[in-house]
Amino acid sequence: MKKGVTYVKIALFLGLIFTSTVNATVFEELQQFKIKSNYTGDILYVGGSGLNNYSKIQDAVDNASIGDIIFVYSRISPYYENIIINKNDLQLIGENKYSTIIDGNGIRDAIQITADRVTLNGFTVQHSGSIEYPEYNAGAHLIYPSDHNTITDNIFIDNWNGICLQASKNNTISKNIISNNVKGLLIFADSVYNTVSENNVENNDYGLFVGFTVYNTIIENNVTNSSECGLYLYFVRLQTIQRNNFINNTRHVYFIERLRLAFDRNYWARNYWDNWIGFGPKLLKGQMFTEWVGQKLIPWFNYDWSPVKKPYTIQK
């Protein structure tokens, strides 16, 4: 009996040591990879070893519960998957954004999110399908209902759309490298109150394409080397475009809009334009749709009334 009690005590002691070690490891990962510290669930692992470990990201998502973290190691990367996230409050965290790769294999969305409060951090996402309509294939595709998500510190490369927001609201798209896509970022279909900040949007056909929506903020981004247009606005209003760098784009900006009163127009302020003449406002050319005289498109203008002379420093 005494021996049995002793064995139980030893087992409990070892269990406490093991639990403390696991908690310390989890804490280090939380600090190192900036996982939200207010998570309420478990941590599942992909590409590692031991308990709660999976070889496919989708399997971990399918077995996750609300509030869980899915931590993906890069050791067996790339992950050739088309991931669907339809559970709220999940955090999908990659070990290293340069080496933890999700490859859509040229079909559909590489990652599709139809849930709220999802975090995507630390991945290279590449090779989505190439269907523009009606599927809008993307590296990361947020589709209604999909609100209050955070897409940060990733690389989106060689997709049809790097990131696509479709009827998706109150999302944060920040500190990503968005490169070599047809459209770097597509925001449309009443995707409102989204914030796009501190991204490097480079070497895309269209850097950002925004259509049929209101109340989005595009602030402090590098928009460079777009072969068609850096920022294309299509029937949008009440967008805030502020403190961005527009450098070496074939055309920095183009827009098609309806006639609006001053308080209902898009707001441009303190952007850097590499072709600004150096004084006065920056003239932005586009077209206006004339609904009252034959539904024609006529040349029209917007203005950045306070452009800056030097580009902003935006970290990669």
N, C-alpha and C positions, 0 to 999 in steps of 0.2 A: 504493500500500500504506500509506504513511504517513498519507495523508488518511483512509483507511478506519479505521486505528487511532485517529486523532484523533476521528472521528465516534463511534466506539464509546465512547471515554472520555467524550465530551460526553454521550452518551445515558445512560451509567452515572451520571454526575454529576447529571444532571437527574432520573434515576430515584431517586437517593438523596434529593434535595431533595423530590421529590413524596412519597416514602415517609415522610420525616420530617414533612412537613406533614400527611399523612393521620393519622400516629400522634399528632401533637399535637392534631388535631381530635378523634380518638377519645378521647384522654385527657381533653380538656375536657368531652366529652359524658359520659364516665364520671363525672367529678366533679360536673357540673351536675345530672345526672339520677339520681345515686346508683345506677348500674348496678353490679352485683357485679363487683369488680375481678379476681376469679379466674376469669374466663371463659376457655375454652380454644379457642373456635372463631372464626368470622368474624362481622362485623357486616353484616347485610342491612338495607336501607332500604326504607321504603314511603312513597310520596308525595313523594319528593325527585327528584333527577336524578343521572345518572351511573351508574357501575358498581354492581352488586348492588342496583339499585333496582327496586321493583315498584309497581304501582298498586293491587293488592289485598293485604290482609294474609294471606289464605289462601294465595295464591300464594307468598309469602315463607315461610310455615310449611311448605308442601309441599316447598320447595326447600332448607330449612334442614337442617343436620346437628346431631347432639347437641353441645351446648355453645355453640351460636350465639346471638347477640343479634339481635333484630329491632327496629329503631328506627323508630317510626312518626311521621311529621311530621303536623302539623295542617292544612297548607295546602290539602289536598283533602278534608278532613273535612266531613261525616260519612261514615264507611265503612259502607255498608249490606251487612252480611255476617253470616253465621252460622258462626263460626270453630270449627274442630275442631283441637285440639292433642293429638297422640298420640305426640309425641317427647319423650324425657326431656331435662332440663337446658337447656331453652330459656328465654330471657328476652324477654318481649314488653314493650317500653318505649314509652310515649307521650311526645310532646314536651311536652304540657301537659294536665293532667287536666281542665281546664275547656273546652278547645277541640279536643282529640283525641278524637273521638266514634266509638264503635262502636254501630251501631243494628241491632238484630235484626229490624227491620221487622215486628214482631208475630208472628213464627213461630219456634218451637223455642227453643233456647238462643242467646243472642247469642254467648257463648263457652262451649265445652265442652272440658274438660280431662280426658283419660284417660291421663295420664303423670305421672311423678314429677319433683320438683325443678324445677317450672316457676315462673317469676316473672311476675306481672302487675302493672304499675306505670304510673300516669300517664294513665289513660283515664276518660272518661265512658262508661258502658255502659248502654244504655237499650233499652226496647221489645222485651223478650223476648216469646215466645208466652205464652198464658194457659192452658195445660193443666197442671192440678195433678197428676192421676193418669192413667196411670202414668209420665208423662214428667218431671214436676216442672220445667217450663220456668223458666229463670233467666237473669239477666244473666251470671253466671259459675257454671257447673255442674261440680263436681268429682265424677267418678264412678269407682268402683273399676275398675281399679287406678289410684289417683291420690293419692299420698302425698308428704309433705314439700314441699308447694308454698307459695309466699308470695304473698298477695294484699294489696297495700299501696298506700296513697295513690291510690285511685281514687274515682270517684263512681258509685254504682249508683242509677239513678232510673227510675221508671215501668216496672218489670218486674213479673212475677208474683212470683217470688222474686228478691230482689236478688242474693244468693249462696246456693247450695245445695251442701251437703256430703253426699254419698250414699255410705256405706261408704268414706269417705276419711279417712285417718289422718295425724296428726302435721303438720297444716297450720297456718300462721300467717295470721290475718286481722287486719290492723292498719291503723289510721290512714286508714280509708275513710270517706266520707260515704255513708250508705245511707238513701235517702229516697224516700217516695211509692211504695213497693211494697206488694203485698198482704202478703207476709212479707219483712221486711228480710233476715233470715238464717235459713235452714232447715238444721238439723243433724240427721241421722237415720240409721237403718239401720247401727248399729254404727260410726258415725264417731267414733273415739276419739282421745284425746290431742291434740285440737286446741286452739289458743290464740286467743281472740278478745279483742283489746285495743285500746284507744285509738280506737275507732270512734265516729262520731256517727251514731246510729241514730234517725232522726227522721221523724215524719209518715207512718209506715207503719200498716197495719191491725194487724199483729202485728210488734213490733220484732224479737224473736228467738223462734223456735219450735224446741224441741229435743225429739226423741222417740226412744225405743228405743235408748239408747246410754249409755255411761259415760265417766268420766274426761276431761271437757272442762273447760277453764278460761275463764271469762268475767270479765274483769278490766279495770277502768278505762275503761269505756265510758259515753258519754252515751246514755241510752235515754229519749226524750222524745216527747210528743205522739202516742202510739199510740192509734188510735181504738178498738181492741178490747183489746189487752193488750200490755204492754211485753215481758214474758218469760213464755212458756208452756212448761211442762215436762210431757211426756207419757210416763209410764212410764220415767223415767230415774233414775239414782242416781249417787252419787259425782261430781257436778258441783261445781266450785268457782265460786261467784258472789261476787266480792269487789271492794270499792272502786269500785262503779259508781254513777252518778247516775240515779235514777228520778224523772223530773219530768213532771208534767202528762199522764200517761197515764190513759185512762179506767179501766183497772185495771193496776196496776204489774206484778203477778205472779199467775199461776194455775198450779196443778199438779194432775195426777192421778197417783197413785203406789200401789204396793203397800206393805203394812206392812213396814218394815225395822228391823233393829237399828240402834242409834245409829251404829256405825262404818260402816254401809253406806248412810247417807243422804246427801243433798246438803248441801253446806257453804256457809252464808251468813255473810259477815263484813264489817263496816265499810262497808256501802253507805249512800248518802244517799237518803232517802225524803222527798219533799216533804210527805207527810201523816203523818209520824211525830209522835207527841205530844210528844216531847222528852225523855223519860226511860223507862228500862226497855227491854226488847227490842222489836223490831218484829214484830208478829204478821202472818203471811202465810197467807192463807186458800186452801184448795184442797179436794181430795177424795181419799179413800182407797178403793181397790178391795178389797172384802172377799171374798176367795176362799173363806173357810171358812164363811161364813154366807149362802149364796144368791147370791154374786157380785153384790153391790150396791155402789153408790157412797155413801159417807157423808161428811159434813163432816170435814175434817182440817186440821191446822195445821203449818206450819213456823215457824221463828223466825230472824231476824237478831239474834243476842244482843248485838251491839256496833255498832249503827248510829251514823252520825256526824251532827253537827248542821249542817255546812256542806257544800255541794256541792264536788266536786273540780273543778279547772281542767283540762280536757282539750282540747288544741289541735285545731282544725279544719284 
